[in-house]
């Protein structure tokens, strides 16, 4: 269970970071 929760959290963080990076790129352009 713990491993699943940790992996889910890391996936969410990666997705958030990806969206944030994309947003920064769009705002730059």
ZIRAGI-V783942 format. One record per run of one state. SS is the DSSP state (H for helix, E for strand, - for the rest). FROM is the first residue (numbers start at 1). TO is the last residue. If there is no record, write none. Layout:
ss=<SS | SS>
from=<FROM | FROM>
to=<TO | TO>
This chain:
ss=<- | H | ->
from=<1 | 2 | 29>
to=<1 | 28 | 29>
